[in-house]
């Protein structure tokens, strides 16, 4: 598994840190509601960019050297975090250097975001149709995009190119709503921060959204440098009430500076079955996600899938075909058409989150899910999440995560459980958690898998 933390630590020890620009979404501000057409409503949300890096960022109008801004809306309801829709991106054009993030603004100009400086784009600017361009023309890893971008200067009806959501999905009783802002900028390409991570990895932030229609507004504080998927964990049991059963794993995609996140939750249905919820968020991987697989050997029911509906201009050509579940002898999988077959297939493209869910009678444990990259079918990454126990066969008692292998993840989980005094690590069965349990674990680990 390619975890960001492990690779970042290696990069830092190799001395990769250097002076670099580093844009973040410092704030999500006002909301504009533009009405509805049919069963679809349109919104726009204001954003403020901040440069927490050590050099200026290019922000040059009428060239391909400027940032684009994407803002999406999410709903947390019934134990599931879903992206409700997708927007075209705002092509920025100028900078007003301020100090909204409190970093201490230095330098900057009309065409450059200074060190520590901020720049606000209100909802009116972010919702101005003439300055909105297609998402499909952007490589979110490099920041490159078609220029001049298709649909530049074009306007249309109230929902054209704006953040579109099904009207019925807004205002669900008991639901929490969130907005997520993201900046993509060419000037960051290839730069690493002091921790050895690409500076593009922290370009998303989220904030709660309240109200619907003309009453919609942001509320609370902006949670900087975290995707809306993290709100599932932070608010899983209600406003500011975290749900520790939700696991979110970041992955650095091999062969590019792309980041994806995968998350899981198991919900006890109270009737001997469990509902397994998964979300896959592609923050900026150009390779994109083309398949998702969970180990399970028992029968699954109540399959669920959620994606986004692409729309407007050239993005309307992107497929909206649902990913159908396929049950094998040891896994349930979903996939879209391969890129080589259909370049407009419904892959999990940058800035989108897709959901997968099913019900089974197997209680939860931990194991590896598999994520296949769409533009690079030879690359598959894994993440250790909550999975049905029936889908795994432990090789011996030291196989803590029951994935049939003995590796670092078993050691890590053993140490976590040992620190928590979990009864499952009482390897010598004496009712205490001591060195003898550690010794017994190491004996099993050393014996290896048969």
MOSULJO-V599046 format. One record per residue. N is the residue number from 1. NEAR is the number of other ideal C-beta (glycine too) atoms within 8 Angstrom. Layout:
[[N | NEAR] [N | NEAR]]
This chain:
[[1 | 10] [2 | 10] [3 | 10] [4 | 12] [5 | 7] [6 | 8] [7 | 12] [8 | 11] [9 | 10] [10 | 9] [11 | 12] [12 | 12] [13 | 7] [14 | 7] [15 | 5] [16 | 8] [17 | 9] [18 | 6] [19 | 5] [20 | 12] [21 | 15] [22 | 13] [23 | 16] [24 | 14] [25 | 16] [26 | 12] [27 | 12] [28 | 16] [29 | 11] [30 | 9] [31 | 13] [32 | 10] [33 | 10] [34 | 11] [35 | 8] [36 | 10] [37 | 8] [38 | 4] [39 | 6] [40 | 11] [41 | 14] [42 | 16] [43 | 14] [44 | 15] [45 | 17] [46 | 15] [47 | 15] [48 | 15] [49 | 16] [50 | 15] [51 | 16] [52 | 9] [53 | 14] [54 | 7] [55 | 8] [56 | 11] [57 | 14] [58 | 11] [59 | 14] [60 | 9] [61 | 8] [62 | 4] [63 | 7] [64 | 7] [65 | 8] [66 | 13] [67 | 12] [68 | 14] [69 | 14] [70 | 12] [71 | 15] [72 | 15] [73 | 15] [74 | 16] [75 | 13] [76 | 14] [77 | 10] [78 | 3] [79 | 8] [80 | 10] [81 | 13] [82 | 12] [83 | 13] [84 | 11] [85 | 12] [86 | 13] [87 | 14] [88 | 13] [89 | 13] [90 | 13] [91 | 11] [92 | 12] [93 | 7] [94 | 8] [95 | 12] [96 | 6] [97 | 12] [98 | 9] [99 | 10] [100 | 10] [101 | 12] [102 | 5] [103 | 12] [104 | 6] [105 | 13] [106 | 8] [107 | 10] [108 | 12] [109 | 8] [110 | 5] [111 | 9] [112 | 13] [113 | 15] [114 | 13] [115 | 13] [116 | 12] [117 | 17] [118 | 16] [119 | 14] [120 | 12] [121 | 12] [122 | 9] [123 | 12] [124 | 9] [125 | 10] [126 | 14] [127 | 13] [128 | 9] [129 | 11] [130 | 8] [131 | 10] [132 | 13] [133 | 14] [134 | 15] [135 | 14] [136 | 10] [137 | 10] [138 | 14] [139 | 8] [140 | 14] [141 | 12] [142 | 8] [143 | 15] [144 | 7] [145 | 11] [146 | 7] [147 | 6] [148 | 4] [149 | 11] [150 | 9] [151 | 13] [152 | 10] [153 | 5] [154 | 10] [155 | 6] [156 | 7] [157 | 5] [158 | 9] [159 | 13] [160 | 10] [161 | 12] [162 | 15] [163 | 14] [164 | 12] [165 | 13] [166 | 10] [167 | 9] [168 | 5] [169 | 8] [170 | 12] [171 | 5] [172 | 8] [173 | 4] [174 | 4] [175 | 9] [176 | 11] [177 | 12] [178 | 14] [179 | 17] [180 | 14] [181 | 14] [182 | 13] [183 | 13] [184 | 14] [185 | 15] [186 | 10] [187 | 9] [188 | 16] [189 | 10] [190 | 4] [191 | 12] [192 | 11] [193 | 13] [194 | 5] [195 | 9] [196 | 15] [197 | 13] [198 | 10] [199 | 14] [200 | 15] [201 | 11] [202 | 11] [203 | 15] [204 | 13] [205 | 15] [206 | 16] [207 | 14] [208 | 13] [209 | 14] [210 | 8] [211 | 7] [212 | 6] [213 | 8] [214 | 4] [215 | 6] [216 | 11] [217 | 9] [218 | 14] [219 | 7] [220 | 5] [221 | 4] [222 | 11] [223 | 11] [224 | 9] [225 | 8] [226 | 9] [227 | 10] [228 | 16] [229 | 13] [230 | 11] [231 | 16] [232 | 16] [233 | 13] [234 | 9] [235 | 15] [236 | 13] [237 | 6] [238 | 6] [239 | 6] [240 | 6] [241 | 8] [242 | 9] [243 | 11] [244 | 4] [245 | 8] [246 | 11] [247 | 11] [248 | 11] [249 | 12] [250 | 11] [251 | 15] [252 | 12] [253 | 14] [254 | 7] [255 | 6] [256 | 9] [257 | 11] [258 | 14] [259 | 15] [260 | 16] [261 | 13] [262 | 15] [263 | 16] [264 | 14] [265 | 14] [266 | 11] [267 | 9] [268 | 5] [269 | 9] [270 | 3] [271 | 4] [272 | 4] [273 | 8] [274 | 14] [275 | 12] [276 | 17] [277 | 13] [278 | 14] [279 | 16] [280 | 14] [281 | 13] [282 | 15] [283 | 16] [284 | 15] [285 | 16] [286 | 12] [287 | 12] [288 | 14] [289 | 15] [290 | 15] [291 | 12] [292 | 16] [293 | 12] [294 | 15] [295 | 14] [296 | 15] [297 | 9] [298 | 10] [299 | 6] [300 | 12] [301 | 7] [302 | 8] [303 | 8] [304 | 8] [305 | 13] [306 | 7] [307 | 11] [308 | 8] [309 | 8] [310 | 11] [311 | 9] [312 | 10] [313 | 10] [314 | 9] [315 | 12] [316 | 8] [317 | 7] [318 | 10] [319 | 9] [320 | 8] [321 | 8] [322 | 7] [323 | 13] [324 | 6] [325 | 12] [326 | 8] [327 | 7] [328 | 7] [329 | 4] [330 | 7] [331 | 12] [332 | 12] [333 | 11] [334 | 12] [335 | 9] [336 | 12] [337 | 9] [338 | 10] [339 | 13] [340 | 4] [341 | 6] [342 | 8] [343 | 4] [344 | 6] [345 | 14] [346 | 11] [347 | 11] [348 | 13] [349 | 10] [350 | 13] [351 | 12] [352 | 13] [353 | 14] [354 | 15] [355 | 13] [356 | 15] [357 | 13] [358 | 15] [359 | 11] [360 | 14] [361 | 8] [362 | 12] [363 | 6] [364 | 11] [365 | 11] [366 | 12] [367 | 13] [368 | 12] [369 | 15] [370 | 11] [371 | 16] [372 | 13] [373 | 15] [374 | 16] [375 | 9] [376 | 8] [377 | 10] [378 | 3] [379 | 11] [380 | 7] [381 | 13] [382 | 9] [383 | 11] [384 | 12] [385 | 14] [386 | 11] [387 | 17] [388 | 16] [389 | 10] [390 | 10] [391 | 14] [392 | 12] [393 | 5] [394 | 8] [395 | 10] [396 | 10] [397 | 7] [398 | 12] [399 | 14] [400 | 11] [401 | 12] [402 | 12] [403 | 12] [404 | 9] [405 | 8] [406 | 10] [407 | 6] [408 | 5] [409 | 11] [410 | 14] [411 | 9] [412 | 8] [413 | 11] [414 | 12] [415 | 8] [416 | 8] [417 | 11] [418 | 12] [419 | 6] [420 | 6] [421 | 6] [422 | 7] [423 | 5] [424 | 6] [425 | 11] [426 | 11] [427 | 10] [428 | 8] [429 | 5] [430 | 7] [431 | 4] [432 | 6] [433 | 7] [434 | 8] [435 | 5] [436 | 9] [437 | 14] [438 | 9] [439 | 8] [440 | 10] [441 | 13] [442 | 9] [443 | 8] [444 | 11] [445 | 11] [446 | 6] [447 | 7] [448 | 7] [449 | 8] [450 | 4]]
